[in-house]
Amino acid sequence: MELFTNQVLAGISTGAIYACMALAVVMIYQAIDHLNFAQGEMAMFSTFISWQLMQWGVPYWGAFVLTLVLSFIGGIAIERLLFKPLAKAPILTNVAGFIALYSIVNSVAGLIWDFTIKQYPTPFGSYPFLGSQLISTHQAGMIGVTILLLIGLFFFFRFTRMGLAMRAAASLPESARLVGINTSWMIALGWGMAAAIGSIAGMMIAPVVFLEPNMMLGVLIYGFAAAVLGGLTSPLGAVIGGFLVGIMENLAGTYIPGAGNELKLPIALALIIVVLVVKPAGLLGRPIVKRV
Amino acid sequence: MTAMLNVRDLRAYYGQVQALHGMAFDLSEGSMTTLLGANGAGKTTTLRAICNMVRSTGTIEFEGAPLIGRPTESIVRLGIAHVPQGRGTFTTMTVEENLQLGAITRTDRAGVVSDIERMYDHFPVLKDRYTQQAGTLSGGEQQMLAVARALMLRPRLMLLDEPSFGLAPLIVRDLFKILGKINREDKVTILVVEQNAQLALELADKAYVIETGRIVMSGSASEIANNEDVRKSYLGY
């Protein structure tokens, strides 16, 4: 029983990271109807920026906030330069754009910071949380940060004019323009926010997986699994999906004989396929119905 | 009366297909004007061209400001509200959020709050349902919401695309009564495209008849209503 509780709690803490990635994926999917394959690499790059800032002597939380701001601006720049011109292009052109972005960001990070593994600090320490052996203070911190982020996003989308305008632009662009919303900038804003959310995921997971250019590959696949499970149209679903995927990953690794660490990733991929076959809209997503 | 909107030599295109062939008309301030015509004549395209939602050439001037080439959202900010065909309701949002979206470009918070109350006076049915998802409203209620949403902009000019579409006759009467009231009391200039020609002509001051992307007849609403060709083609007697 101790082992089970332990695994569930560990699952919730990594699930928090998957939830952040899924949230970033859903934000861009809502805005432009495409999955951002480069989301993980963008998050990795942001994490390197925060690491570099700390190397230069900026204290942790200063680097954290500065990285959020830089990632936000970077996300907007990527949308303006690369994806705005592709807005009316076919799906495959966009996919090519995402893959190009993926490999460019990955290589540039390798070029600047090389591919050796780096230690990344945690602001929460790695002690037993509240004296319990079950989770560490860093894991508890990850969960706390995710929950704060969620509450913040909820208030932003529910109670601010900008949040309302972004929701309108994502759900019905033409009607949104007819009430005077600049939908093109709302998309850019969505990219900026997604990049910032992704950077939080990167900075939180880096102390666990260590910092290197390929650190987000697995995390992004779990993030996709979480987004698909929760429903690509539902931010709340993405978060619940993130926690569920984290728990499932840990339980499967512990209890399914032979699944071990090597087969954890295929489990995420299998989950994506099962959800797409059985319930394509996900747990909380709304099915897309087109009238003909 | 001075002209609020001048349209000259308006041509519009869907890809290679030309839908409007040099339209010209004026809307005078405070008037209610109707565009009549068969399906495919170009009524909806005319409204879409005013809001730059279709590729077009020629000139459209709103109070002296040229509209062609201006982005839709900035045309709306000049005070032109467009109630599109199919109503454009934000179905996943609540009734109240839809009304707030109508006023999203306004910065006078107190004015927006009092205007929402005013809309609930105009359309009591919306007040009963203000926390409901707009997609759960009936067709008539959604049309009321679409008109209310457009009014939240405090528009100078309102464009309505077939407001009676799919509504029961009694509801259509109510809706047009409210439109008349808005036109007279709030001094909103209205351009309405309508299949129900009889009703539109009863309320409008002026009418234009369109055929295949050209204006073929214009005059006061009563002149048009009494024209024999119009009676046969659009009024059915």
Boltz contact constraints between the chains, C-beta under 6 A:
constraints:
  - contact:
      token1: [A, 165]
      token2: [B, 104]
      max_distance: 6.0
  - contact:
      token1: [A, 168]
      token2: [B, 90]
      max_distance: 6.0
  - contact:
      token1: [A, 168]
      token2: [B, 101]
      max_distance: 6.0
  - contact:
      token1: [A, 171]
      token2: [B, 90]
      max_distance: 6.0
  - contact:
      token1: [A, 171]
      token2: [B, 92]
      max_distance: 6.0
  - contact:
      token1: [A, 172]
      token2: [B, 90]
      max_distance: 6.0
  - contact:
      token1: [A, 175]
      token2: [B, 88]
      max_distance: 6.0
  - contact:
      token1: [A, 177]
      token2: [B, 72]
      max_distance: 6.0
  - contact:
      token1: [A, 177]
      token2: [B, 73]
      max_distance: 6.0
  - contact:
      token1: [A, 178]
      token2: [B, 82]
      max_distance: 6.0
  - contact:
      token1: [A, 179]
      token2: [B, 101]
      max_distance: 6.0
  - contact:
      token1: [A, 179]
      token2: [B, 102]
      max_distance: 6.0
  - contact:
      token1: [A, 179]
      token2: [B, 104]
      max_distance: 6.0
  - contact:
      token1: [A, 180]
      token2: [B, 73]
      max_distance: 6.0
  - contact:
      token1: [A, 180]
      token2: [B, 76]
      max_distance: 6.0
  - contact:
      token1: [A, 180]
      token2: [B, 77]
      max_distance: 6.0
  - contact:
      token1: [A, 180]
      token2: [B, 105]
      max_distance: 6.0
  - contact:
      token1: [A, 181]
      token2: [B, 73]
      max_distance: 6.0
  - contact:
      token1: [A, 182]
      token2: [B, 73]
      max_distance: 6.0
